[in-house]
Amino acid sequence: MAKPCILIGAPIDSGQKNAGCLMGPAAYRVAGISRTLEDLGRTVVDRGDVVPAAPAPVSVANAAVHSLPETIAWTAALSAAVEEAMGEGFPIVMGGDHSLALGSVAGVAAHAKAAGRPLFLLWLDAHSDFHTLETTESGNLHGTPVAYIAGRDGFGPFPPFPAPIPAERICLFGIRSVDPAEHAALLRHDIAINDMRVLDERGIVAPLSEFLDRVRAENGLLHVSLDVDFLDPSIAPAVGTTVPGGATFREAHLAMELLHESGLVTSLDLVELNPFLDDRGRTARLMVDLVASLMGRKVFDRPTRSFG
């Protein structure tokens, strides 16, 4: 029997400077995520929105970094919430900006460590998010989670990551915007980087299937972190970090269907949805439809959408 889907709201806006991501969890609920999952036969438990503890004062040498105390408080709160949910079902963390993954993946990692199973990470995003607190020039902490997860130095004020994920168990998919400092650091790590050039040349199926084969071979848990900007902004405008040339509607649904067919996904982030920038809920509904594909909806089952 399929595990219950546990919805966890993460209205976090501290990881970047475009206000609005804190409305993301409400937008997913309005777009019908619970009903959609229930229609697919899944039991749904909505835990409401996480509320972090009051932030403690903290600072770092890099003056560009902003909202550090708030982000650390969110990291601790989300880690605890997701670790608990992993023991009970399939957590779906509804954000919120991508700094929420500092906490969500930490919670999954703590569960995986206790279970004695390797954790793999599929990062569906336009950006590599491989900065540290020392290298970020924008100071936006939504650009740091993969570095934290991979165990890079430079995260002193944060709780130690429970079990850093080895580079070979991380797959960046759909990447098309990497800062020079991130690029240099990535060259020193063996992370699978499937940028849009790779996907243009090889398609979606081959590189994703290769990564899933590794997860299966090691009996791993698989966390998927889905950023709105993985998608092309022409179909998903509700994001403050638009980068042209993203995944098409068909490519995104194909990726979700492949993930479903693998049976390997054990937790999910939905991040960077900014309803303030959306077109009549278009992006929120698309993201919910992608969750439906991940959970087993087939192409011929999709409802007709009209945005006219």
Secondary structure, 3 states (H helix, E strand, C coil): CCCCEEEEEECCCCCCCCCCHHHHHHHHHHCCHHHHHHHCCCCEEEEEECCCCCCCCCCCCCCCCCCHHHHHHHHHHHHHHHHHHHCCCEEEEEECCHHHHHHHHHHHHHHHHHHCCCEEEEEECCECCCCCCCCCCCCCHHHCHHHHHCCCCCCCCCCCCCCCCCHHHEEEEEECECCHHHHHHHCCCCCEEEEHHHHHHHCCHHHHHHHHHHHHHCCCEEEEEEEHHHECCCCCCCCCCCCCCCECHHHHHHHHHHHHHHCCEEEEEEECCCHHHCCCCHHHHHHHHHHHHHCCCCHHHCCCCCCC
